[in-house]
Each structure stands twice: as structure tokens, then as C-alpha cells.
Amino acid sequence: MFFAAAPLCEKRMAGLVRQWAQPKSRFGDLMVVAFLLMQCLDGIFTYLGVAIWGQAIEANPLVSSAMATAGVIGGLGAAKGVAIGFGMLLHLRRVHTLVAVLTAIYFALAILPWATLFFFASP
């Protein structure tokens, strides 16, 4: 039984080795840095928004629940940690176009709304 599973295991390992052996992508590196920047900005803006307007300002129900359960810093840190982890996983799997799309979505749906609130809304 072990001998029958060995070729399958070798194929999986070969796939992992090939993944790491591919040449570096400047586009991919740029996109993962931009993704990390968006996550950090969203975390900072969310923290500031919650400090100014309270936890009800957070629109994402998962992040809001995490903050209610673990506190603002704990919940926000966990949510951003998971997001960054999945973004890095996509980068390591060389799915750079998806990382670029997610970066653009974060910019449009998280960073711009926070920036608009900070500039135009009164506390």
C-alpha cells in the first residue's frame, strides 16, 4: 500500500519544487508589496475610524465580530494577519494577477472610503 502511494507523493513534491524554481516576477513582487501596503493602511485606517466613531463604523461583519470578541487590536490584528497570510500564499503560488485584483479591490472598497470619511466627515 505504501508503494502505491509513493508515486503520487513524488508528483506532489515535484510540483512544489517546480513552483519554487520558477523565475522571479517583478510584477508579482510589486503586487504583493502593494497588497501588504493596502492591508497595513486598511488596518491603520480601521483602527483610527473605530477610535473616532466607535466599532459600529466597521462595515465588514467578520472584522466587526472579531473586534467585538477579541478587542479592537486583537480582532483587527487577527483579521489583517489572515488576509496577509492568504495574500502571501497566493504570491508564493505565483497567482500574481489575483493579488493585483485584490489590491485594486482593497484600494477601491477600503482605502478610498476611509480616506473620504477622514477628509469630509466630522467626528
Buried (B, 14 or more C-beta within 10 A) or exposed (E): EEEEEEEEEEEEEEEEEEEEEEEEEEEBEBBBEBBBBBBEBBBEBBBBBBEEEEBEBBEBEEBBEBBEEBEBEEBBBBBBEEBBEEBBEBBEEBBBEEBBEBBBEBBEEBBEEBEEBEEEEEE
